[in-house]
Amino acid sequence: MDNQRLILLLVFSFSLIMLWDAWVKQGQPHPAPGTTTSVPAATVAAAPAPTSGLPVPGAKAAAVPATPANATAARASVKTDLFSADISALGGDIVRLELLKHRATENTKNNFVLFDDRHAYAAQSGLIGANLPNHRSIWTLPTAGLELKDGQDELRVRLEAAGGDGIKVAKTYVFRRGSYLVGVEHEVVNGGAAAVTPNVYFQLSRNSQAPEGGNAMMSTFTGPAFYTDAEKYHKVDFADITKGKAKAPAQADNGWVGMVQHYFVSAWLPAAKAPREFFIRKLGDDLFAAGVIVPMAAIAPGASGKLETSLFAGPQEQDKLAKVAPGLDLVVDYGWLTVIAAPLFWVLEAIYKFVGNWGWAIIGLTVMLKLIFFPLSAASYKSMAKMRVLTPKLTKLKETYADDRQRMNQEMMELYKKEKVNPLGGCLPIVVQIPVFIALYWVLLGTVEMRGAPWLGWITDLSAKDPYFIMPLIMGVTMFVQTKLNPTPPDPIQAKVMLFMPIVFTGMFLFFPAGLVLYWTVNNVLSIAQQWQVNRMIESAGLKAH
């Protein structure tokens, strides 16, 4: 019996230590970087140059204007049904992107901002080659037609820049209604006397500061990520870039590069079957870039060339990401329990589509899991019920053979054998369910669908803690009731520890997301009902304490 309790205590303690450690890591303040919104001009790298291995003529990096990175540049504001974006004349880049359908974490009255100056987070692009404009060049911004009107399905924002030798370049952003996928077109008109063979690069720049909402209940990844068919999905830590340990994928004709953070992602998605070369680098003090270079075909004098790609910038909605590009849904990271968490979310989402509320979907999933684990739970509760009625006998044996531990253990084993009770029978079912609990923890915290999702009354965000701590207190009460239904440990000290556990769990669950507390509370209520029924059946079957 002591072994059973020890195993259960260790399993639950280990699980909670993992969750608590993740919360503590995320709650720690992020080290203040040396700079956030600007980088000295001396540290700004030139446009990336492709290696000789790229299947196009080697091109040298274009000369970069000596414009300070923190120079004030004009901006054009674009408004669609999903975005409010700022495009800078410096580079023609998207330097601010507000998501109109998602609320900010810290101030829910505001919209969430993905690209911003605070994180030096921007989507940049330009051309590589002599006399070709890049992300340090000045582009001409449009002055009208920057809002997606009612009844309009597409908004095209065209920017222009002049290169040397009669070359003109246009960069066009194509925003579409209801889509987080932005088309980006580069058109080169060769007005010179010689053919040009440009390469177009696309990069995402960012510092290492944690995103808004960095005090969330988990330690989430923030940084670049790559995907190719050959090397699959892999993330790159900012620290590894600084140490020179980061490695971009090999050249390929597929794949994408992205910047991942909790709930949201941005990614450059070149067209399929087009050759590309990936890169990753440190631009300056706490400023990094990850990107991809795509070649254009040679453009003869008097001719023009065009290259189209796409930029995704939005929430990590798994079903939609899978349709955007192969492997893009992998940015939703469930850690080492993905094999359990992914099916759990699939079932949870299916229930949500039926009931229309994530809170009720969690309750439905809890009931479903309880039914699946019913045989194991029944065996566990049956074992604990038998142990409960045997507790007086065990206590008497301990008093009788207090000075002879070996004899006491022998007598206890004989009692177990006589009553056909397995003292460890209640452990395995609970141990099996622990990975499911941890996997559900990652599902509830890692899916943007749960962000800002309400349930009832005061629970307006299932991914955040209960603002009034009502649910954790209810959970604590249910856990206390469960403890009273379990057999009382013969050891007084152990009995006090077991009674203290509901208090410890309640204290930790005060800071857990409301969705997880809801799951645990409903699970406890169902367990109480099942255990009470099993206890009644065992006692009525004739196994009585005497």
C-alpha positions in Angstrom: 0.0 0.0 0.0 2.9 2.4 0.9 4.5 1.6 -2.5 1.3 2.3 -4.3 1.0 5.7 -2.7 4.6 6.5 -3.3 4.4 5.7 -7.0 1.2 7.8 -7.4 2.8 10.7 -5.5 6.0 10.5 -7.7 4.0 10.4 -10.9 1.8 13.3 -10.1 4.7 15.3 -8.6 6.8 14.8 -11.7 4.0 15.8 -14.0 3.3 19.0 -12.1 7.0 19.8 -11.8 7.2 19.7 -15.6 4.3 22.1 -16.0 5.4 24.4 -13.2 8.9 24.6 -14.6 7.6 25.6 -18.0 5.5 28.3 -16.4 8.4 29.6 -14.3 10.7 29.8 -17.4 8.1 31.7 -19.4 7.4 34.0 -16.5 11.0 35.1 -16.1 11.8 38.5 -17.6 13.6 38.2 -20.9 17.1 39.7 -20.9 17.0 43.2 -22.2 18.7 43.3 -25.6 21.2 45.9 -26.5 18.9 47.4 -29.1 15.4 46.8 -30.3 14.3 49.1 -33.1 17.5 50.2 -34.7 20.8 48.8 -35.7 23.9 50.9 -36.4 24.5 51.4 -40.1 27.9 49.8 -39.8 26.4 46.5 -38.7 23.7 46.3 -41.4 24.6 43.6 -43.9 24.2 44.0 -47.6 21.6 42.1 -49.5 22.4 38.4 -49.3 24.4 36.9 -52.2 23.7 33.4 -53.5 26.4 30.9 -53.4 28.0 29.5 -56.5 26.0 26.3 -56.1 22.7 28.0 -57.1 21.8 26.9 -60.6 22.0 30.5 -62.0 24.9 32.7 -62.9 26.7 33.9 -59.7 25.6 37.4 -58.8 27.3 39.8 -56.4 25.4 41.7 -53.7 24.2 45.0 -54.8 25.7 48.1 -53.2 23.7 49.2 -50.2 23.0 52.8 -49.7 24.6 54.2 -46.6 21.2 55.0 -45.0 21.1 54.6 -41.2 18.8 51.8 -40.2 16.9 54.0 -37.8 16.3 56.8 -40.4 12.8 58.1 -40.6 11.1 56.9 -43.7 7.6 57.5 -45.1 5.0 54.8 -44.7 1.9 53.8 -46.5 -1.0 52.4 -44.5 -3.0 49.6 -46.0 -6.3 48.4 -44.6 -8.1 45.1 -45.5 -10.7 43.0 -43.7 -7.9 41.1 -41.8 -4.9 43.5 -41.8 -3.8 47.0 -41.0 -0.4 47.2 -42.5 2.4 49.8 -42.8 4.7 49.6 -45.8 7.9 51.6 -45.5 9.5 53.5 -48.3 12.8 52.2 -47.0 13.0 48.8 -48.7 9.3 48.7 -49.6 8.9 46.3 -46.7 6.0 45.5 -44.4 7.2 46.9 -41.1 4.0 46.8 -39.1 1.1 44.3 -39.4 -1.9 44.4 -37.2 -4.3 41.4 -37.2 -7.8 42.8 -37.0 -9.5 39.5 -36.0 -7.2 38.9 -33.0 -7.0 40.8 -29.8 -3.8 41.8 -28.0 -2.8 39.7 -25.1 -1.8 42.4 -22.6 -4.6 44.9 -23.6 -7.6 43.1 -25.1 -9.1 46.3 -26.2 -6.4 46.6 -28.9 -5.7 44.3 -31.8 -2.7 42.0 -31.9 0.3 43.4 -33.7 2.6 40.8 -35.4 5.2 42.9 -37.2 6.3 45.9 -35.2 9.2 48.2 -34.4 9.5 46.9 -30.8 10.7 43.6 -32.1 12.3 44.9 -35.2 10.0 42.4 -36.9 9.5 42.9 -40.6 9.0 41.1 -43.9 11.7 42.3 -46.3 12.6 41.6 -49.9 14.8 42.9 -52.7 16.9 42.0 -55.6 20.5 40.8 -55.8 22.6 42.1 -58.6 24.4 45.2 -59.8 22.2 48.4 -59.8 19.2 46.5 -58.5 17.1 47.9 -55.5 17.0 46.0 -52.3 15.6 46.4 -48.7 17.9 49.3 -48.1 16.8 51.2 -51.2 14.1 53.9 -51.3 10.9 52.9 -53.0 8.1 55.1 -54.3 4.8 54.5 -52.4 1.3 54.8 -53.7 -0.8 57.6 -52.3 -4.3 56.3 -53.0 -6.3 53.0 -53.3 -4.8 51.5 -50.1 -8.1 50.1 -48.6 -10.0 47.0 -49.5 -13.5 48.3 -50.1 -16.8 46.5 -49.6 -17.4 44.2 -52.4 -13.8 44.2 -53.4 -12.0 40.8 -53.2 -8.5 41.9 -54.0 -6.3 44.9 -53.3 -3.0 45.5 -55.2 -0.4 47.9 -53.7 2.3 48.7 -56.2 5.7 50.2 -55.3 8.4 51.3 -57.7 12.2 51.8 -57.5 14.8 52.7 -60.1 18.0 50.8 -60.5 21.1 51.8 -62.6 21.5 51.4 -66.3 17.9 52.0 -67.2 16.5 49.2 -64.9 13.1 49.7 -63.3 11.6 47.5 -60.6 8.1 47.2 -59.3 7.1 45.4 -56.1 3.4 44.6 -55.8 1.6 43.4 -52.7 -1.6 41.5 -53.4 -4.1 41.4 -50.4 -7.1 39.1 -50.8 -10.3 39.2 -48.8 -10.5 36.6 -46.0 -6.9 35.4 -46.6 -3.7 35.7 -44.5 -1.8 34.9 -47.6 -0.3 38.0 -49.3 1.0 37.7 -52.8 4.3 39.5 -53.5 5.3 40.2 -57.1 8.6 41.5 -58.4 8.7 42.8 -61.9 12.0 43.9 -63.6 12.0 46.0 -66.7 15.4 46.1 -68.4 15.8 49.4 -70.2 19.6 48.9 -70.5 21.8 47.6 -73.2 22.9 44.4 -71.5 21.0 41.4 -70.2 20.5 41.1 -66.5 20.1 37.9 -64.4 18.7 39.0 -61.0 18.0 37.0 -57.9 15.2 37.9 -55.5 15.6 37.4 -51.8 12.9 37.3 -49.2 13.7 37.5 -45.5 12.1 37.9 -42.1 14.0 40.0 -39.6 13.4 40.0 -35.9 15.1 40.5 -32.5 15.1 37.8 -29.8 12.6 39.5 -27.5 9.7 37.4 -26.4 6.4 38.3 -28.1 3.5 40.0 -26.3 2.0 37.8 -23.7 5.4 36.3 -22.7 4.0 35.5 -19.2 1.8 32.7 -20.7 1.7 29.4 -18.9 4.3 27.7 -21.0 7.8 28.2 -22.4 7.1 28.6 -26.1 9.5 28.8 -29.0 10.3 32.1 -30.8 12.6 32.1 -33.7 13.2 31.0 -37.3 12.0 27.8 -38.8 12.6 26.0 -42.2 11.0 23.2 -44.1 12.0 21.2 -47.1 10.9 17.8 -48.3 14.4 16.4 -47.7 15.2 17.9 -44.3 11.6 18.3 -43.0 10.7 20.9 -40.4 13.3 22.2 -38.0 13.6 25.3 -35.7 16.6 27.4 -35.1 17.4 29.1 -31.8 18.5 32.7 -31.8 21.3 31.7 -29.4 22.6 29.1 -32.0 22.7 31.9 -34.7 24.8 34.0 -32.3 27.2 31.1 -31.6 27.5 30.3 -35.3 25.9 26.9 -34.8 22.7 27.6 -36.9 22.4 25.8 -40.2 20.0 26.6 -43.0 18.7 23.8 -45.3 20.5 22.8 -48.4 19.5 24.2 -51.8 16.2 22.7 -53.0 13.3 23.2 -55.3 10.8 23.3 -52.5 10.3 24.5 -49.0 9.7 27.7 -47.0 11.3 29.9 -44.3 9.3 31.2 -41.4 9.4 33.1 -38.1 7.5 31.3 -35.4 6.1 32.6 -32.1 3.3 31.5 -29.7 0.0 31.3 -31.7 1.3 33.1 -34.8 3.7 32.6 -37.7 5.0 34.4 -40.7 6.5 32.6 -43.7 7.9 33.2 -47.1 6.5 30.6 -49.5 8.2 30.5 -52.9 6.4 28.8 -55.8 6.8 25.0 -56.0 9.5 23.4 -58.1 11.5 26.7 -58.3 15.1 26.5 -57.2 15.9 28.3 -54.0 18.7 28.8 -51.5 18.1 29.4 -47.8 20.1 31.5 -45.5 20.2 32.6 -41.8 22.4 35.2 -40.3 22.9 37.7 -37.5 22.5 41.3 -38.7 23.6 43.1 -35.6 23.3 43.3 -31.8 20.1 41.2 -31.2 18.9 41.4 -34.8 18.6 38.3 -36.9 17.3 37.4 -40.4 16.2 34.2 -42.0 15.3 34.0 -45.7 15.4 32.5 -49.1 16.9 33.5 -52.4 15.0 32.6 -55.7 16.6 33.2 -59.1 14.9 34.9 -62.0 15.5 34.0 -65.6 17.8 36.2 -67.7 16.1 39.4 -68.9 17.2 40.7 -72.3 17.5 44.4 -73.1 14.1 45.9 -73.6 12.3 42.9 -72.0 10.8 42.3 -68.6 10.8 39.5 -66.1 8.5 38.7 -63.2 8.7 36.5 -60.1 5.8 35.8 -57.8 5.8 34.4 -54.3 3.6 34.5 -51.2 3.9 35.7 -47.6 1.8 34.1 -44.9 1.3 36.2 -41.8 -1.4 35.2 -39.3 -2.6 32.7 -36.7 -1.5 29.1 -36.4 -4.9 27.6 -37.4 -3.8 24.0 -38.2 -6.4 23.0 -40.8 -5.7 26.2 -42.8 -1.9 26.0 -42.5 -1.9 22.5 -43.9 -3.7 23.8 -47.0 -1.3 26.8 -47.5 2.0 24.9 -47.8 3.3 21.4 -47.0 4.6 21.2 -43.5 3.4 24.7 -42.4 1.0 23.1 -39.9 4.1 21.8 -38.1 4.7 25.2 -36.6 2.0 24.2 -34.0 4.4 22.6 -31.7 3.1 20.0 -29.1 6.6 18.9 -28.1 7.5 15.2 -27.6 3.8 14.2 -27.1 2.7 15.3 -30.5 1.7 11.7 -31.3 -1.0 12.0 -28.6 -1.7 15.7 -28.7 -2.4 16.0 -32.5 -5.3 13.4 -32.4 -6.6 15.0 -29.2 -6.9 18.3 -30.9 -8.5 16.7 -34.0 -11.2 15.2 -31.7 -11.6 18.4 -29.7 -12.1 20.4 -32.9 -14.6 17.9 -34.2 -16.6 18.3 -31.0 -16.4 22.0 -31.2 -17.8 22.0 -34.7 -20.8 20.2 -33.3 -21.4 22.2 -30.1 -20.0 25.6 -31.2 -18.2 26.4 -27.9 -14.6 25.3 -26.9 -15.6 25.0 -23.2 -18.3 22.5 -24.0 -16.0 20.8 -26.4 -13.5 20.3 -23.6 -16.2 18.8 -21.4 -17.2 16.5 -24.3 -13.6 15.4 -24.8 -13.3 14.8 -21.0 -16.3 12.5 -21.0 -15.0 10.7 -24.1 -11.6 10.1 -22.6 -13.3 8.9 -19.4 -15.3 6.4 -21.4 -12.1 5.2 -23.2 -10.2 4.8 -20.0 -13.3 3.3 -18.2 -11.9 -0.3 -18.0 -8.6 0.9 -16.6 -10.2 3.4 -14.2 -12.7 0.8 -13.0 -9.8 -1.6 -12.2 -8.0 1.2 -10.4 -11.0 2.2 -8.3 -11.8 -1.4 -7.6 -8.4 -1.9 -6.2 -8.5 1.3 -4.2 -12.0 0.4 -2.9 -10.7 -3.0 -1.6 -7.7 -1.3 -0.1 -10.1 1.1 1.6 -12.0 -1.6 3.4 -8.8 -3.4 4.3 -7.2 -0.3 5.9 -8.3 -1.2 9.5 -6.8 -4.7 9.1 -3.6 -3.2 7.7 -3.4 -0.8 10.6 -3.9 -3.6 13.1 -1.1 -5.6 11.5 1.3 -2.6 11.7 0.5 -2.2 15.4 0.9 -5.9 16.1 4.2 -6.4 14.3 5.6 -2.9 14.8 8.9 -4.3 16.0 9.2 -7.0 13.2 9.0 -5.3 9.8 9.7 -8.5 7.9 6.9 -10.4 9.7 4.6 -7.4 9.1 5.3 -7.5 5.3 4.7 -11.2 5.2 1.3 -10.9 7.0 0.3 -8.0 4.7 1.1 -10.1 1.6 -0.9 -13.0 3.0 -3.8 -10.6 3.6 -3.6 -9.3 0.0 -3.5 -12.8 -1.3 -6.4 -13.9 0.8 -8.6 -11.0 -0.2 -7.4 -11.1 -3.8 -6.2 -7.5 -3.7 -3.3 -6.1 -5.8 -1.8 -3.2 -3.8 -0.4 -1.8 -7.0 -3.6 -2.2 -9.0 -4.5 1.4 -8.8 -1.2 2.7 -10.1 -0.9 1.6 -13.7 -4.2 3.1 -14.9 -3.3 6.5 -13.5 0.3 6.3 -14.9 -1.2 5.5 -18.4 -3.4 8.6 -18.2 -0.7 11.0 -17.2 0.7 11.4 -20.8 -2.8 12.2 -22.0 -3.1 14.9 -19.3 0.2 16.5 -20.3 -0.6 16.3 -24.0 -4.0 18.0 -23.4 -2.1 20.7 -21.5 0.0 21.4 -24.6 -3.1 21.3 -26.8 -5.0 23.8 -24.7 -2.0 26.1 -24.5 -0.5 25.7 -28.0 -3.5 26.1 -30.2 -4.6 29.6 -31.3 -8.2 28.4 -31.6 -8.3 28.4 -27.8 -6.9 31.9 -27.5 -9.7 34.3 -26.4 -12.3 31.5 -26.5 -15.0 32.0 -23.9 -17.0 29.4 -22.0 -19.5 30.6 -19.4 -19.9 33.9 -17.5 -16.6 35.1 -16.2 -14.5 32.6 -18.2 -13.8 34.7 -21.3 -10.5 33.1 -22.3 -9.9 29.4 -21.9 -6.2 29.8 -22.6 -5.8 32.2 -19.7 -6.1 31.7 -15.9 -9.5 32.1 -14.2 -9.5 35.8 -13.3 -11.4 35.1 -10.1 -9.9 31.7 -9.3 -13.3 30.1 -8.9 -12.6 27.1 -11.1 -9.4 26.2 -9.3 -11.2 26.3 -6.0 -13.9 24.1 -7.3 -11.3 21.7 -8.6 -9.6 21.7 -5.2 -12.9 20.7 -3.5 -13.4 17.8 -6.0 -9.9 16.7 -5.3 -10.5 16.7 -1.6 -13.6 14.6 -2.0 -11.6 12.2 -4.1 -9.0 11.9 -1.3 -11.7 11.1 1.2 -13.0 8.3 -1.0 -9.6 6.8 -1.2 -8.3 4.4 1.6 -6.8 6.3 4.5 -3.0 5.6 4.8 -2.2 3.7 8.0 0.8 6.0 8.5 -0.5 9.3 10.2 2.2 11.4 8.5 1.4 9.9 5.1 -2.3 10.6 5.8 -1.6 14.3 6.5 0.5 14.5 3.3 -2.4 13.1 1.2 -4.9 15.5 2.8 -2.4 18.4 2.0 -2.1 17.4 -1.7 -5.5 19.0 -2.7 -4.2 22.3 -1.3 -0.9 22.0 -3.2 -2.7 21.2 -6.5 -5.2 24.0 -6.0 -2.4 26.5 -5.5 -0.7 25.4 -8.7 -3.9 25.3 -10.7 -4.7 28.9 -9.7 -2.3 29.9 -12.5 -3.2 27.2 -15.0 -5.3 28.1 -18.0 -9.1 27.9 -17.4 -9.5 25.2 -20.1 -7.1 22.9 -18.4 -8.7 23.5 -15.0 -12.1 22.8 -16.6 -10.9 19.5 -17.9 -9.4 18.5 -14.6 -12.5 19.5 -12.6 -14.9 17.6 -14.9 -12.6 14.6 -14.8 -12.6 14.7 -11.0 -16.4 14.9 -10.9 -16.7 11.9 -13.2 -14.1 10.0 -11.2 -15.9 10.8 -7.9 -19.1 9.4 -9.3 -17.4 6.3 -10.6 -15.3 5.7 -7.5 -18.3 6.1 -5.2 -20.3 3.6 -7.2 -17.3 1.1 -7.1 -16.9 1.6 -3.4 -20.6 0.8 -2.9 -20.5 -2.3 -5.0 -17.4 -3.6 -3.3 -18.9 -3.1 0.2 -22.2 -4.6 -0.9 -20.3 -7.7 -2.3 -19.3 -8.7 1.2 -15.7 -7.4 1.5 -16.1 -5.6 4.9 -13.6 -4.1 7.2 -13.6 -5.9 10.6 
